[in-house]
Amino acid sequence: MYQNRDVQCRPSKSQTAVTLPVATCGPGSAPEATGSAVGTGLQRRDFIKSLVFGSAVSCAMGKTWLEVVGADCQPSASGAGILHVNVADFPALQQTNGSVRLALNTFVRSGPLGPFYPVLVNRGSGQQFYAMSSHCNHSGCVVPPYSAAARAIVCACHGSRYGIDGALLSGPSPQALARYPVSFDGATLCIEVPGLGFKLAVAPLDNAGSPRIQLQFPTGRNVTYEVLFQSDLLTAPSVVSFSTTPTGTANTPSFVGTGKVVSLYLDRTTASGIISVRIKVAQG
């Protein structure tokens, strides 16, 4: 029997994080997790499924991937996810008028090559932070980080200018950048990003006597996913390889989304534990 259970994975230092759905599963039909929450403990032969974002490898844009784990903040809007940014990890965010751009999938100046525009995170005075989409509302170009020298976010395509808070300063764009809800606890920013949440189904699979776990979830085009495992909530998660077929060898470390639902197959080697799916997030 499957049952929903809330789980909280707390990020350690030097991490950027996203909160997404979690649940537990045992023998039976697979559920779909639909919300973020908090919980404790694992029952024997149960696996908790959670959605977690990040990594620590190189990306195509030549930037450093940011490690990400599930954390405390929960989205208020349906389908949203929470991007957690440890301010101490970004020198630019240590100072007034600092700005970073975080990418959930690859992009070019004229637009994203996947479902998400990069997220801009800007620091105003004191502990005032702003988070917004990098989508220029004139022709859809990706705007750069805020420039203290120009006192604006200046779109490289046609010169639209936006304030540090995303407000429109001058066209040709007809409106401001889309702002995201943000909160700050003195160390970590919680940014609610529309469309970042997704459903994950987990089911046991008997593969020639060797138990496997099947993970199924919708993917975003050019979004890179990894699977992690940890024995309990106090143990750091580690990347595990998987197969893209029910009987194939589990030797694939990551999967680039196609915009369709994917099934991944993970060898089950312990009686209990935590399985996580995470997206690689890059500064670029």
Number of C-alpha atoms within 10 A of each C-alpha: 10 17 11 16 19 19 25 19 21 14 20 13 11 15 20 26 32 30 32 34 24 29 27 25 23 19 12 10 12 20 18 19 23 18 22 25 20 14 12 11 12 18 13 11 12 17 25 25 27 29 26 28 27 25 25 13 12 13 18 8 13 10 12 16 20 23 21 27 28 29 25 19 23 21 24 13 12 12 16 20 27 27 30 27 23 22 19 14 16 15 11 16 20 15 15 16 19 21 26 20 21 21 20 24 24 23 20 10 13 15 19 22 15 17 18 24 25 27 25 28 27 24 23 16 10 9 14 13 21 20 28 25 23 29 24 29 19 17 13 16 21 23 29 21 22 26 15 13 7 10 13 23 27 21 22 15 15 14 15 23 25 24 18 26 23 23 16 20 16 16 16 15 20 12 17 23 23 15 19 17 15 19 16 16 8 9 12 20 23 27 28 27 24 17 13 20 23 19 19 24 21 28 19 21 19 12 14 8 7 11 15 20 20 23 24 18 17 16 21 23 18 20 22 23 21 23 25 20 21 18 17 17 16 9 11 14 17 14 17 19 18 26 20 18 13 18 13 12 14 17 12 17 14 18 19 15 19 15 14 11 12 14 16 20 26 26 19 16 10 12 11 18 23 21 28 25 21 26 28 24 28 26 19 18
